[in-house]
Amino acid sequence: MMSAQFHIDVVSELEKILPSCKLLVPTAVLKELSRIKNRTKGKNKIAASIAIKIATSSPIQVLEMELRKGESVDDSLLRLSEKSQLLCTNDRELRIKAREKDINVIFLRQRRYLDVDGHLNP
């Protein structure tokens, strides 16, 4: 969502950093964004709407993924990211949990560019 607020083309930047990777958005994330969009007003509603448009546009692919019983969206993202060892998020708590599991994290730094917490192997 922050990318829309700060006018950064996250998809293009991710393609530069990860030219051979598929960009995936799990359905659980889209459902969470829809809940935010439907339950809030103002900037958060607009940001969620833009995030949904970005997440469902090419070259990003939607990954059908249901939450396990008692699992949060964050837990499902960590589970999914353990395979690829890569997660894109700006959520501070999720970033910390990911790094504790040795998952590399791409995030927005200084509202201007994407940065990597960890080591990418291009």
MOURGI-V322116 format. One record per residue. N is the residue number from 1. RES is the residue in one letter. SS is DSSP state (H for helix, E for strand, L for the rest). D_LAST is the distance of its C-alpha to the last C-alpha in Angstrom with 1 decimal. Layout:
n=N res=RES ss=SS d_last=D_LAST
n=N res=RES ss=SS d_last=D_LAST
This chain:
n=1 res=M ss=L d_last=25.8
n=2 res=M ss=H d_last=25.4
n=3 res=S ss=H d_last=23.4
n=4 res=A ss=H d_last=26.6
n=5 res=Q ss=H d_last=28.7
n=6 res=F ss=H d_last=26.8
n=7 res=H ss=L d_last=26.0
n=8 res=I ss=L d_last=22.2
n=9 res=D ss=L d_last=20.5
n=10 res=V ss=H d_last=18.0
n=11 res=V ss=H d_last=16.9
n=12 res=S ss=H d_last=16.1
n=13 res=E ss=H d_last=14.3
n=14 res=L ss=H d_last=12.1
n=15 res=E ss=H d_last=11.5
n=16 res=K ss=H d_last=10.5
n=17 res=I ss=H d_last=8.1
n=18 res=L ss=L d_last=6.7
n=19 res=P ss=L d_last=8.0
n=20 res=S ss=L d_last=7.9
n=21 res=C ss=L d_last=9.1
n=22 res=K ss=L d_last=12.9
n=23 res=L ss=L d_last=14.6
n=24 res=L ss=E d_last=17.5
n=25 res=V ss=E d_last=20.6
n=26 res=P ss=E d_last=23.0
n=27 res=T ss=H d_last=26.6
n=28 res=A ss=H d_last=27.6
n=29 res=V ss=H d_last=25.9
n=30 res=L ss=H d_last=27.7
n=31 res=K ss=H d_last=30.9
n=32 res=E ss=H d_last=30.5
n=33 res=L ss=H d_last=29.9
n=34 res=S ss=H d_last=33.0
n=35 res=R ss=H d_last=35.1
n=36 res=I ss=H d_last=34.2
n=37 res=K ss=H d_last=35.1
n=38 res=N ss=H d_last=38.4
n=39 res=R ss=H d_last=39.4
n=40 res=T ss=L d_last=38.8
n=41 res=K ss=L d_last=40.0
n=42 res=G ss=H d_last=39.1
n=43 res=K ss=H d_last=35.6
n=44 res=N ss=H d_last=34.2
n=45 res=K ss=H d_last=35.4
n=46 res=I ss=H d_last=34.0
n=47 res=A ss=H d_last=30.6
n=48 res=A ss=H d_last=30.5
n=49 res=S ss=H d_last=31.6
n=50 res=I ss=H d_last=28.9
n=51 res=A ss=H d_last=26.2
n=52 res=I ss=H d_last=27.6
n=53 res=K ss=H d_last=27.6
n=54 res=I ss=H d_last=23.9
n=55 res=A ss=H d_last=23.0
n=56 res=T ss=L d_last=24.9
n=57 res=S ss=L d_last=23.8
n=58 res=S ss=L d_last=21.5
n=59 res=P ss=L d_last=18.6
n=60 res=I ss=L d_last=18.8
n=61 res=Q ss=E d_last=20.3
n=62 res=V ss=E d_last=22.9
n=63 res=L ss=E d_last=22.6
n=64 res=E ss=L d_last=26.1
n=65 res=M ss=L d_last=26.3
n=66 res=E ss=L d_last=29.5
n=67 res=L ss=L d_last=30.0
n=68 res=R ss=L d_last=31.5
n=69 res=K ss=L d_last=35.0
n=70 res=G ss=L d_last=35.0
n=71 res=E ss=L d_last=31.2
n=72 res=S ss=L d_last=30.1
n=73 res=V ss=H d_last=27.5
n=74 res=D ss=H d_last=25.5
n=75 res=D ss=H d_last=25.9
n=76 res=S ss=H d_last=24.8
n=77 res=L ss=H d_last=21.6
n=78 res=L ss=H d_last=21.0
n=79 res=R ss=H d_last=21.9
n=80 res=L ss=H d_last=19.6
n=81 res=S ss=H d_last=16.6
n=82 res=E ss=H d_last=17.3
n=83 res=K ss=H d_last=16.0
n=84 res=S ss=H d_last=12.5
n=85 res=Q ss=L d_last=12.6
n=86 res=L ss=E d_last=11.9
n=87 res=L ss=E d_last=14.8
n=88 res=C ss=E d_last=15.7
n=89 res=T ss=L d_last=19.2
n=90 res=N ss=L d_last=21.5
n=91 res=D ss=L d_last=24.0
n=92 res=R ss=H d_last=24.6
n=93 res=E ss=H d_last=26.0
n=94 res=L ss=H d_last=23.3
n=95 res=R ss=H d_last=20.6
n=96 res=I ss=H d_last=22.8
n=97 res=K ss=H d_last=23.2
n=98 res=A ss=H d_last=19.5
n=99 res=R ss=H d_last=18.8
n=100 res=E ss=H d_last=21.8
n=101 res=K ss=L d_last=20.1
n=102 res=D ss=L d_last=16.9
n=103 res=I ss=L d_last=15.1
n=104 res=N ss=E d_last=12.6
n=105 res=V ss=E d_last=14.2
n=106 res=I ss=E d_last=13.6
n=107 res=F ss=E d_last=17.0
n=108 res=L ss=E d_last=19.3
n=109 res=R ss=E d_last=20.4
n=110 res=Q ss=L d_last=23.8
n=111 res=R ss=L d_last=24.2
n=112 res=R ss=L d_last=22.3
n=113 res=Y ss=E d_last=18.5
n=114 res=L ss=E d_last=15.6
n=115 res=D ss=E d_last=14.5
n=116 res=V ss=E d_last=12.4
n=117 res=D ss=E d_last=14.6
n=118 res=G ss=L d_last=12.7
n=119 res=H ss=L d_last=9.5
n=120 res=L ss=L d_last=6.0
n=121 res=N ss=L d_last=3.8
n=122 res=P ss=L d_last=0.0
